[in-house]
């Protein structure tokens, strides 16, 4: 407990707060020296180099604000790009749209007497497209209530209500589709997932998109298990004009490679570090633990990193992706999904299922093999693409 100073004790000629106020107004650098007074004897002392001046607080805030502004603009530009590339989304979901085309036929000559038959067939169409039992029943029963209450009186109204139900599910539970890159450079994005899902390819395409928006990108080859992984990422680095950090020796730890990359990103002024990781089954707990080590290694270099942990899921697996997503989320805390290979799948309803089940947003969808075919996810464009 601090002792009470005697009446004769004088700390300085004026109070410390007053000294700070005066120094600030005069734009002087304020340095603190330990007081010999017994009043402060119980406090730990901090050494300040006489040759080091503290960076003005206003200046620090200005730097942080400018970085925040850069990342905010970057996220917004990517989001706006999604709205302008609606054609890619439309063509990418053609197989799912073909599956759901039966709905238009069902509703074309709809009448109230056929309500049960039409809704049963609509339910089947949604299930075949991997919307999942829970969501499908929720949507169909809501439509049934609105039809029987007289709110929906035509086939076109039923279709509009169907689209609104799907859109509401996506925007309520998965609304944060923009990349959240924080306010410190470099922002760090970790890409995780099972083998063969398209992690490295997705990382390369994401690097291409971010670099095109003006960001300085550094890649980190954290997949130290697969022999060709570093080579594949180096090809993407050359293709996109990005720099890359690879393991300096065989059997290097992934966490060490990622830590080294983020340190370099911090020292050399990169905007974003994209971290590849080894593919692993969600049931392989020792490898899943390695992801925790990678996450901790990155966080030691940049506080608050990684800013995004994106799980890559193969769209061809449909609802089978849900157990993967749950397990990865429990281990490392997923912030968003990248759904790949949806152009070759008729199971696009899994997009809605995974968002509804976990409340995690889809950030990007792969709708083709081209370098520009990793599209920022836009819920409205998606709904219009599958229900033409």
Buried (B, 14 or more C-beta within 10 A) or exposed (E): EEEEEEEEEEEEEEEEEEBEEEEEEEEEEBEEEEBEEEBEEEEEEEEBEEEEEEEEEEEEEEBBEEBBEBBBEBBEBBBEBBEEBBEBBBBBBBBBBEBBBBBEEBBEEBEEEEBEEBBEBBBEBBBBBBBBEEBBBBBBEBBBEBBEEEEBEEBEBBBEBBBEBBBBBBBEBBEEBBBBBBBBBBBBBBBBBBEEBBBBBBBBBBBBBBBBBEBBBBBBBBBBBBEEBBEBBBEBBEEBEBBBBBBEEEEBBBBBBBBBBBBBBBEEEBBBBBBBBBBBEBEEEEBBEBBEBBBEBBBEBBEEBBBBBBBBBBBBBBBEBBEBBBBBBEBBEBBBBBBBBBBBBBBBBBBBBBBBBBEBBBBBBBBBEEBBBBBBBBBBBBBBBBBE
